[in-house]
Amino acid sequence: MSQTLDVQQRIPVSLAGARLDQAAAELFADYSRERLKGWIKDGALTVDGEPAKPKDKVHGGELLVLNAELEDDTRFEAEDIPLDIVYEDEEVMVINKPPGLVVHPAAGNPDGTLLNALLHHFPGAATLPRAGIVHRLDKDTSGLMVVAKTLGAHVNLVAQLQARSVSREYDAVVVGKMTAGGTVDAPIGRHAKDRKRQAVTMSGKQAITHYRVVERFRAHTHVRCKLETGRTHQIRVHMAHVRFPLIGDPVYGGRLKIPAGSSDVLKEILREFPRQALHARRLAFIHPGSGENVSFQVPLAEDLLMLMDYLREDAETMQ
């Protein structure tokens, strides 16, 4: 079984001087550079209507057209992993991802991922880029994700993400007592010394996070964040940048802070909370098939509800 891929992208001036295969990898990020090189060599990826070579330099402004057959991706195994499906039709699936589930196989997690689960639930996903996955959540972030079930839906949803027309809201519990909400507009890129981390850096890509206070506790705050962009670890990096890191964040959380007079139970919960306190609560987009605006919302994960119950009890007790 295969599907025909027919998409196009215009090379931005910012990529002037890059090799064609490098530029293609930036613009068609769902496909590996090796796969794109093969399509360039086969003439399936053209530049202004003409065949080219992977090493050819681009100048900016050229139109890349990719017309290729997508064969089944046999690299990954289908696995019978339960999915919490919030909504499903012929075009899309909306999933409530539990904490601890990795989205895509990688060196440290070759199987047991959401992608493996999707291949079992919907075998046709094998013909789609990343099995239909159009955006990710970190392993330990819970909440809503949309997955495409057709190539057309995948292209449409990726375009919506790029156009910033997908609305994504997250609940987070941060260290520190916020006085008010705000906006963080700070570029994010790879950390200069630790390639596994992200950081606010002037050489990074634009990243904008809006946040507002939902509830204040003695030394912590429940905030609601809305993404305008979708950079890796964006909320985690931005909240740490403004000195309100997420509870339980092993990478950006900083030193543990326990308010004076806390109960032994709350102390233990804060010390042992097993993940960053982050949940994708609401997701809205234009349905690729009907063209209608659709919106989905799920309640907080149980561990976050428990955490906030104890923080609320602590705040009431210490008044």
FITIDO-266505 format. One line per 10 residues: number of its first residue (from 0); their letters; for each residue x, y, z of N, C-alpha, C. Coordinates in steps of 0.2 Angstrom, whole numbers, padded with zeros to 4 digits. Example, Ala and Ser with C-alpha at 12.3 -4.5 7.8 and 13.67 -1.06 7.14 Angstrom:
BEGIN
0	as	0066 -0028 0039 0062 -0022 0039 0066 -0016 0039; 0064 -0011 0035 0068 -0005 0036 0064 0000 0039 .
***
This chain:
BEGIN
0	msqtldvqqr	0004 -0006 0000 0000 0000 0000 0004 0006 0000; 0003 0011 -0004 0007 0017 -0004 0002 0023 -0006; 0004 0029 -0004 0001 0035 -0005 0005 0040 -0009; 0002 0044 -0013 0006 0049 -0017 0007 0056 -0013; 0013 0058 -0013 0014 0064 -0009 0015 0069 -0014; 0012 0075 -0014 0012 0081 -0018 0012 0087 -0014; 0018 0090 -0012 0018 0096 -0008 0023 0100 -0011; 0023 0106 -0009 0028 0111 -0012 0030 0116 -0006; 0036 0119 -0007 0038 0124 -0002 0043 0129 -0006; 0043 0135 -0004 0047 0140 -0007 0053 0141 -0002 .
10	ipvslagarl	0059 0141 -0005 0065 0141 -0001 0066 0149 0002; 0066 0150 0008 0067 0156 0011 0074 0159 0010; 0075 0166 0010 0081 0169 0009 0086 0167 0014; 0083 0165 0020 0088 0163 0026 0092 0157 0025; 0089 0153 0020 0093 0147 0018 0098 0147 0012; 0099 0154 0010 0103 0155 0004 0110 0152 0006; 0113 0149 0001 0120 0146 0002 0120 0139 0004; 0114 0136 0006 0114 0129 0009 0114 0124 0003; 0116 0118 0004 0115 0113 0000 0107 0112 -0001; 0105 0109 -0007 0098 0108 -0008 0096 0103 -0003 .
20	dqaaaelfad	0100 0097 -0002 0097 0092 0003 0096 0095 0010; 0101 0100 0012 0100 0103 0018 0094 0107 0019; 0092 0111 0013 0087 0115 0013 0080 0111 0013; 0080 0106 0009 0074 0101 0009 0073 0098 0016; 0078 0097 0019 0077 0094 0026 0074 0099 0031; 0076 0105 0030 0073 0110 0034 0065 0111 0032; 0064 0111 0026 0057 0113 0023 0052 0107 0024; 0055 0101 0023 0051 0095 0023 0053 0090 0029; 0053 0093 0035 0056 0090 0041 0053 0083 0043; 0047 0081 0040 0044 0075 0042 0048 0069 0039 .
30	ysrerlkgwi	0053 0071 0034 0056 0065 0030 0064 0066 0032; 0067 0060 0032 0074 0060 0034 0078 0063 0028; 0084 0065 0029 0088 0069 0024 0090 0063 0019; 0091 0057 0021 0093 0052 0016 0087 0050 0011; 0081 0050 0014 0075 0049 0010 0074 0055 0005; 0075 0061 0007 0075 0067 0003 0080 0067 -0003; 0086 0065 -0001 0092 0064 -0006 0090 0059 -0011; 0087 0054 -0009 0085 0049 -0014 0079 0052 -0019; 0075 0055 -0016 0070 0059 -0020 0073 0064 -0025; 0078 0068 -0023 0081 0072 -0027 0084 0069 -0033 .
40	kdgaltvdge	0088 0063 -0031 0092 0060 -0036 0087 0056 -0041; 0081 0054 -0039 0076 0051 -0043 0072 0056 -0047; 0073 0063 -0046 0069 0068 -0049 0062 0069 -0046; 0060 0066 -0040 0054 0066 -0037 0053 0073 -0034; 0059 0076 -0032 0059 0083 -0029 0063 0087 -0034; 0059 0092 -0036 0062 0097 -0042 0063 0104 -0039; 0067 0108 -0042 0069 0115 -0041 0066 0119 -0047; 0061 0123 -0045 0058 0127 -0051 0057 0123 -0057; 0054 0117 -0056 0052 0112 -0061 0057 0108 -0064; 0064 0109 -0062 0069 0106 -0065 0073 0101 -0060 .
50	pakpkdkvhg	0075 0095 -0062 0079 0091 -0058 0085 0094 -0056; 0088 0092 -0050 0094 0095 -0047 0098 0089 -0044; 0104 0091 -0041 0108 0087 -0037 0108 0089 -0029; 0108 0084 -0025 0108 0085 -0018 0113 0091 -0016; 0119 0091 -0019 0124 0096 -0017 0123 0102 -0020; 0119 0103 -0024 0118 0110 -0027 0116 0115 -0022; 0119 0121 -0023 0118 0127 -0018 0111 0130 -0020; 0107 0132 -0015 0101 0136 -0016 0102 0144 -0015; 0098 0148 -0018 0099 0155 -0017 0094 0158 -0013; 0088 0155 -0012 0082 0158 -0009 0077 0160 -0014 .
60	gellvlnael	0071 0158 -0013 0066 0160 -0018 0064 0154 -0023; 0068 0149 -0023 0066 0144 -0028 0060 0140 -0025; 0056 0137 -0030 0051 0133 -0028 0052 0125 -0028; 0052 0122 -0022 0053 0115 -0022 0046 0111 -0022; 0046 0107 -0027 0040 0103 -0028 0042 0095 -0026; 0038 0092 -0022 0040 0085 -0020 0034 0081 -0022; 0035 0077 -0027 0030 0072 -0029 0033 0065 -0029; 0031 0061 -0024 0034 0055 -0023 0029 0050 -0021; 0030 0043 -0021 0026 0038 -0019 0029 0036 -0012; 0024 0036 -0007 0026 0035 0000 0025 0027 0001 .
70	eddtrfeaed	0030 0023 0002 0029 0016 0003 0028 0015 0011; 0026 0009 0013 0025 0008 0020 0032 0008 0023; 0032 0012 0029 0038 0012 0033 0038 0006 0037; 0043 0001 0036 0044 -0005 0039 0049 -0005 0045; 0051 0001 0047 0057 0001 0052 0054 0000 0059; 0047 0001 0060 0045 0001 0067 0039 -0005 0067; 0039 -0008 0073 0034 -0013 0074 0027 -0010 0077; 0022 -0013 0075 0015 -0012 0078 0015 -0015 0085; 0013 -0011 0090 0012 -0014 0097 0006 -0013 0100; 0003 -0018 0103 -0004 -0017 0106 -0003 -0013 0113 .
80	ipldivyede	-0003 -0006 0112 -0002 -0002 0118 -0009 0002 0119; -0012 0002 0124 -0019 0005 0125 -0018 0013 0123; -0023 0015 0120 -0023 0022 0118 -0030 0025 0121; -0029 0031 0124 -0035 0035 0127 -0037 0040 0121; -0042 0037 0117 -0044 0041 0111 -0050 0045 0113; -0049 0052 0113 -0054 0057 0114 -0059 0058 0108; -0056 0057 0102 -0060 0058 0096 -0057 0055 0090; -0061 0052 0086 -0058 0049 0080 -0063 0049 0074; -0061 0050 0068 -0065 0049 0062 -0060 0047 0057; -0062 0047 0051 -0058 0045 0045 -0052 0049 0044 .
90	evmvinkppg	-0052 0055 0046 -0046 0060 0045 -0041 0061 0050; -0044 0061 0057 -0039 0063 0062 -0041 0058 0068; -0036 0058 0073 -0037 0055 0080 -0035 0061 0085; -0039 0062 0090 -0036 0066 0096 -0035 0061 0102; -0029 0061 0104 -0027 0057 0110 -0025 0060 0116; -0027 0057 0122 -0025 0060 0128 -0019 0056 0130; -0013 0058 0129 -0007 0055 0131 -0006 0054 0138; -0004 0048 0141 -0002 0048 0148 0005 0050 0149; 0007 0052 0155 0014 0054 0156 0018 0047 0156; 0024 0048 0154 0028 0042 0153 0028 0038 0147 .
100	lvvhpaagnp	0024 0040 0142 0023 0037 0135 0028 0042 0131; 0033 0039 0128 0037 0042 0123 0033 0042 0116; 0033 0048 0113 0029 0049 0107 0032 0045 0101; 0039 0046 0100 0042 0043 0094 0048 0039 0096; 0050 0033 0092 0056 0029 0094 0062 0033 0093; 0067 0032 0097 0073 0035 0097 0078 0030 0100; 0085 0032 0100 0090 0028 0102 0088 0025 0109; 0086 0029 0114 0085 0026 0121 0078 0023 0121; 0074 0024 0117 0067 0021 0117 0065 0018 0110; 0068 0012 0108 0067 0010 0101 0059 0007 0100 .
110	dgtllnallh	0056 0006 0106 0049 0003 0105 0045 0005 0111; 0039 0003 0111 0034 0005 0117 0032 0012 0117; 0032 0015 0111 0030 0022 0110 0023 0023 0107; 0021 0029 0107 0015 0031 0104 0014 0029 0097; 0020 0030 0093 0020 0028 0086 0019 0020 0085; 0022 0016 0089 0021 0009 0089 0013 0008 0090; 0010 0011 0095 0003 0010 0097 -0001 0012 0091; 0001 0018 0087 -0003 0020 0082 -0003 0015 0076; 0003 0012 0075 0003 0007 0069 -0001 0001 0071; -0002 -0001 0077 -0007 -0007 0079 -0014 -0005 0078 .
120	hfpgaatlpr	-0016 0001 0081 -0023 0004 0081 -0025 0005 0073; -0020 0008 0069 -0022 0010 0063 -0016 0008 0058; -0016 0002 0055 -0011 0000 0051 -0009 0004 0045; -0014 0008 0043 -0013 0013 0037 -0008 0018 0039; -0007 0019 0046 -0002 0024 0048 0005 0023 0045; 0007 0017 0043 0013 0015 0041 0015 0019 0034; 0010 0021 0031 0011 0025 0024 0012 0032 0026; 0011 0035 0032 0011 0042 0033 0018 0044 0037; 0020 0050 0036 0026 0053 0039 0025 0052 0047; 0030 0049 0050 0029 0048 0057 0023 0045 0060 .
130	agivhrldkd	0020 0041 0056 0014 0037 0057 0008 0042 0058; 0008 0048 0055 0003 0053 0056 0004 0058 0062; 0009 0057 0066 0011 0062 0071 0013 0069 0068; 0009 0074 0070 0011 0081 0068 0014 0085 0073; 0014 0084 0079 0017 0087 0084 0018 0083 0090; 0023 0085 0095 0024 0080 0100 0023 0083 0107; 0023 0079 0112 0023 0081 0119 0029 0077 0122; 0032 0080 0126 0038 0077 0130 0035 0070 0133; 0040 0066 0134 0038 0059 0137 0034 0060 0144; 0036 0065 0148 0032 0065 0154 0027 0071 0155 .
140	tsglmvvakt	0025 0074 0149 0020 0078 0148 0014 0074 0146; 0008 0076 0150 0002 0072 0148 -0003 0077 0144; -0008 0074 0141 -0013 0078 0138 -0014 0077 0130; -0017 0082 0127 -0020 0081 0121 -0015 0082 0115; -0015 0077 0110 -0012 0077 0104 -0016 0075 0098; -0015 0079 0092 -0019 0077 0086 -0015 0073 0082; -0017 0067 0079 -0014 0063 0074 -0018 0063 0068; -0014 0063 0062 -0017 0063 0055 -0018 0056 0053; -0024 0054 0050 -0025 0047 0047 -0024 0047 0040; -0024 0052 0037 -0023 0052 0029 -0017 0057 0028 .
150	lgahvnlvaq	-0014 0056 0022 -0009 0061 0020 -0011 0068 0019; -0017 0069 0016 -0020 0076 0016 -0021 0079 0022; -0023 0075 0027 -0024 0078 0034 -0018 0080 0037; -0013 0076 0036 -0006 0077 0039 -0003 0083 0036; -0003 0084 0029 -0001 0090 0026 -0005 0096 0029; -0011 0096 0029 -0015 0101 0032 -0014 0103 0039; -0013 0098 0043 -0012 0100 0050 -0005 0103 0051; 0000 0100 0047 0007 0103 0048 0007 0110 0046; 0003 0112 0040 0002 0119 0038 -0001 0123 0043; -0006 0121 0047 -0009 0124 0052 -0004 0126 0058 .
160	lqarsvsrey	0000 0121 0059 0005 0122 0065 0010 0128 0063; 0012 0127 0056 0017 0132 0054 0013 0139 0054; 0007 0139 0052 0003 0146 0052 0001 0148 0059; 0002 0144 0064 0001 0146 0071 -0007 0146 0072; -0011 0143 0068 -0018 0143 0069 -0021 0137 0073; -0016 0133 0075 -0018 0128 0080 -0017 0131 0087; -0023 0130 0091 -0023 0133 0098 -0021 0128 0103; -0016 0129 0107 -0014 0124 0112 -0013 0127 0119; -0017 0125 0124 -0016 0127 0130 -0014 0122 0135; -0010 0124 0140 -0007 0119 0145 -0008 0122 0152 .
170	davvvgkmta	-0009 0117 0156 -0009 0118 0164 -0002 0116 0166; 0001 0121 0170 0007 0119 0174 0007 0121 0181; 0011 0118 0185 0012 0120 0192 0019 0122 0193; 0020 0128 0194 0027 0131 0195 0029 0133 0202; 0036 0133 0203 0039 0135 0209 0039 0142 0210; 0036 0145 0215 0036 0152 0216 0029 0155 0216; 0028 0160 0219 0021 0163 0219 0021 0169 0214; 0018 0168 0209 0017 0173 0204 0012 0179 0206; 0014 0185 0204 0009 0190 0206 0004 0191 0200; 0006 0190 0194 0002 0191 0188 0004 0187 0182 .
180	ggtvdapigr	0000 0186 0177 0002 0183 0171 0006 0187 0167; 0008 0185 0161 0012 0189 0156 0014 0185 0150; 0018 0187 0146 0021 0184 0140 0028 0184 0140; 0031 0178 0138 0038 0177 0137 0039 0177 0129; 0043 0182 0127 0045 0182 0120 0052 0181 0120; 0055 0175 0119 0062 0174 0120 0064 0168 0115; 0069 0169 0111 0071 0164 0106 0074 0158 0110; 0072 0152 0107 0075 0146 0110 0079 0142 0105; 0084 0139 0107 0088 0135 0103 0092 0130 0107; 0097 0126 0105 0100 0121 0108 0105 0125 0113 .
190	hakdrkrqav	0106 0122 0119 0110 0124 0124 0117 0124 0122; 0121 0129 0123 0128 0129 0120 0133 0124 0122; 0132 0121 0129 0136 0116 0131 0133 0109 0132; 0126 0109 0132 0123 0103 0133 0118 0102 0128; 0119 0097 0123 0115 0097 0117 0109 0094 0118; 0108 0091 0124 0101 0088 0126 0096 0093 0129; 0099 0099 0130 0095 0104 0133 0093 0109 0128; 0088 0113 0129 0086 0119 0126 0088 0125 0130; 0088 0131 0127 0090 0137 0131 0087 0143 0127; 0086 0148 0131 0085 0155 0128 0091 0157 0125 .
200	tmsgkqaith	0092 0158 0119 0098 0161 0116 0096 0165 0110; 0100 0170 0109 0099 0175 0103 0099 0171 0096; 0103 0166 0096 0103 0162 0090 0098 0157 0089; 0093 0157 0093 0088 0152 0093 0082 0154 0088; 0077 0150 0088 0071 0152 0084 0066 0156 0089; 0062 0160 0085 0057 0164 0089 0052 0159 0093; 0051 0161 0100 0047 0157 0104 0043 0162 0108; 0036 0161 0108 0032 0165 0112 0027 0161 0116; 0027 0162 0123 0022 0159 0127 0018 0164 0131; 0012 0164 0131 0007 0168 0135 0005 0164 0141 .
210	yrvverfrah	0005 0167 0147 0003 0163 0153 -0001 0168 0158; -0006 0164 0162 -0010 0168 0166 -0010 0164 0173; -0011 0167 0178 -0012 0164 0185 -0019 0161 0185; -0019 0154 0187 -0026 0151 0189 -0027 0151 0196; -0022 0149 0200 -0023 0148 0207 -0016 0149 0210; -0016 0153 0216 -0009 0154 0220 -0009 0149 0226; -0004 0146 0228 -0003 0143 0234 0002 0147 0238; 0005 0144 0243 0010 0147 0248 0016 0149 0244; 0019 0144 0240 0025 0145 0237 0025 0142 0230; 0019 0141 0227 0019 0138 0221 0013 0141 0217 .
220	thvrckletg	0012 0141 0211 0007 0144 0207 0004 0139 0201; -0002 0138 0201 -0005 0135 0195 -0006 0140 0189; -0003 0139 0184 -0003 0144 0178 -0006 0140 0172; -0009 0144 0168 -0011 0141 0161 -0007 0145 0156; -0004 0141 0152 0000 0143 0146 -0003 0142 0139; -0002 0147 0135 -0005 0146 0128 0001 0147 0124; 0003 0142 0119 0008 0143 0115 0006 0147 0108; 0011 0151 0107 0010 0154 0100 0015 0151 0095; 0020 0148 0098 0025 0144 0094 0026 0137 0097; 0029 0133 0094 0030 0126 0097 0037 0124 0097 .
230	rthqirvhma	0041 0127 0100 0048 0125 0101 0049 0119 0106; 0054 0115 0105 0056 0109 0110 0056 0112 0117; 0053 0109 0122 0053 0111 0129 0051 0118 0130; 0047 0121 0126 0046 0128 0126 0043 0131 0133; 0038 0128 0135 0035 0130 0142 0040 0129 0147; 0043 0124 0147 0048 0122 0153 0054 0127 0152; 0057 0129 0147 0062 0133 0146 0060 0140 0148; 0054 0142 0145 0052 0149 0146 0050 0151 0154; 0047 0146 0157 0045 0147 0164 0051 0147 0168; 0056 0143 0167 0063 0143 0170 0066 0150 0169 .
240	hvrfpligdp	0066 0152 0163 0069 0159 0161 0066 0164 0165; 0060 0164 0167 0057 0170 0171 0057 0168 0178; 0061 0163 0180 0062 0161 0187 0056 0158 0190; 0052 0154 0186 0046 0150 0189 0046 0143 0186; 0052 0139 0187 0052 0133 0184 0047 0128 0186; 0045 0123 0182 0040 0118 0184 0042 0114 0189; 0037 0112 0194 0038 0107 0199 0040 0100 0195; 0045 0097 0198 0047 0090 0195 0051 0090 0189; 0053 0096 0186 0056 0096 0180 0064 0094 0181; 0066 0088 0179 0073 0086 0180 0078 0090 0177 .
250	vyggrlkipa	0076 0093 0171 0081 0097 0167 0082 0104 0169; 0076 0107 0169 0076 0115 0170 0073 0117 0177; 0072 0112 0181 0068 0114 0188 0072 0117 0193; 0079 0117 0193 0083 0120 0198 0083 0117 0204; 0085 0120 0210 0085 0117 0216 0078 0117 0219; 0077 0111 0223 0070 0110 0226 0069 0115 0231; 0063 0118 0231 0061 0123 0236 0054 0120 0240; 0055 0119 0247 0049 0117 0251 0048 0123 0255; 0041 0125 0255 0040 0131 0260 0040 0129 0267; 0042 0133 0271 0043 0132 0279 0036 0130 0282 .
260	gssdvlkeil	0036 0125 0286 0030 0123 0289 0026 0118 0285; 0029 0115 0280 0025 0110 0276 0024 0104 0279; 0019 0100 0278 0018 0094 0281 0023 0089 0278; 0024 0083 0282 0028 0078 0279 0026 0075 0273; 0019 0075 0272 0017 0072 0266 0018 0077 0260; 0017 0083 0261 0018 0088 0255 0026 0088 0254; 0030 0088 0259 0037 0088 0258 0039 0082 0253; 0036 0076 0255 0038 0070 0251 0035 0070 0244; 0029 0073 0243 0027 0074 0236 0031 0079 0232; 0033 0084 0235 0037 0089 0231 0044 0086 0230 .
270	refprqalha	0047 0082 0234 0053 0079 0233 0053 0073 0228; 0047 0070 0228 0047 0064 0224 0042 0064 0218; 0040 0070 0216 0035 0071 0211 0039 0069 0204; 0036 0064 0201 0040 0060 0196 0041 0063 0189; 0038 0069 0188 0039 0072 0181 0037 0079 0181; 0039 0083 0176 0037 0090 0176 0030 0091 0176; 0027 0095 0180 0020 0096 0181 0017 0100 0175; 0016 0097 0170 0014 0100 0164 0009 0095 0160; 0003 0098 0158 -0003 0095 0155 -0006 0099 0149; -0006 0096 0143 -0009 0099 0138 -0017 0098 0138 .
280	rrlafihpgs	-0020 0103 0141 -0027 0103 0143 -0032 0104 0137; -0030 0108 0132 -0035 0110 0127 -0031 0111 0120; -0035 0108 0115 -0032 0108 0108 -0038 0110 0103; -0036 0115 0099 -0041 0117 0094 -0038 0118 0087; -0041 0116 0082 -0039 0117 0075 -0044 0117 0070; -0043 0118 0064 -0048 0117 0059 -0048 0110 0056; -0053 0107 0056 -0054 0100 0054 -0052 0100 0047; -0047 0095 0045 -0044 0095 0038 -0050 0093 0033; -0055 0089 0036 -0060 0086 0031 -0066 0091 0030; -0068 0093 0036 -0075 0097 0036 -0073 0105 0035 .
290	genvsfqvpl	-0067 0107 0037 -0066 0114 0037 -0068 0118 0043; -0072 0114 0048 -0074 0117 0054 -0069 0118 0059; -0070 0123 0064 -0066 0124 0070 -0068 0118 0075; -0064 0114 0077 -0065 0109 0082 -0061 0111 0088; -0063 0109 0094 -0060 0110 0100 -0061 0104 0105; -0055 0102 0109 -0056 0097 0113 -0052 0099 0120; -0055 0096 0125 -0052 0098 0132 -0052 0092 0136; -0047 0091 0140 -0047 0085 0145 -0045 0088 0152; -0048 0084 0157 -0046 0087 0164 -0039 0085 0165; -0036 0088 0171 -0029 0087 0173 -0028 0080 0175 .
300	aedllmlmdy	-0022 0077 0173 -0020 0070 0175 -0021 0070 0183; -0022 0063 0185 -0023 0062 0192 -0017 0064 0197; -0011 0063 0194 -0006 0065 0199 -0005 0073 0200; -0007 0077 0195 -0007 0084 0195 -0013 0086 0200; -0019 0083 0199 -0024 0085 0204 -0022 0083 0211; -0019 0078 0212 -0017 0076 0219 -0012 0081 0222; -0007 0083 0217 -0002 0088 0219 -0005 0095 0221; -0010 0097 0217 -0013 0103 0219 -0018 0103 0225; -0021 0097 0226 -0025 0096 0232 -0021 0097 0238; -0015 0094 0238 -0010 0095 0244 -0007 0102 0245 .
310	lredaetmq	-0006 0106 0239 -0004 0112 0239 -0009 0117 0242; -0015 0116 0240 -0021 0120 0242 -0022 0119 0250; -0022 0112 0252 -0023 0111 0259 -0018 0114 0263; -0012 0114 0261 -0006 0117 0264 -0007 0125 0265; -0010 0128 0259 -0011 0135 0259 -0017 0137 0264; -0022 0133 0264 -0027 0134 0269 -0025 0133 0276; -0021 0128 0278 -0019 0126 0284 -0014 0132 0287; -0010 0135 0283 -0005 0140 0285 -0008 0147 0285; -0014 0148 0284 -0017 0155 0283 -0016 0158 0290 .
***
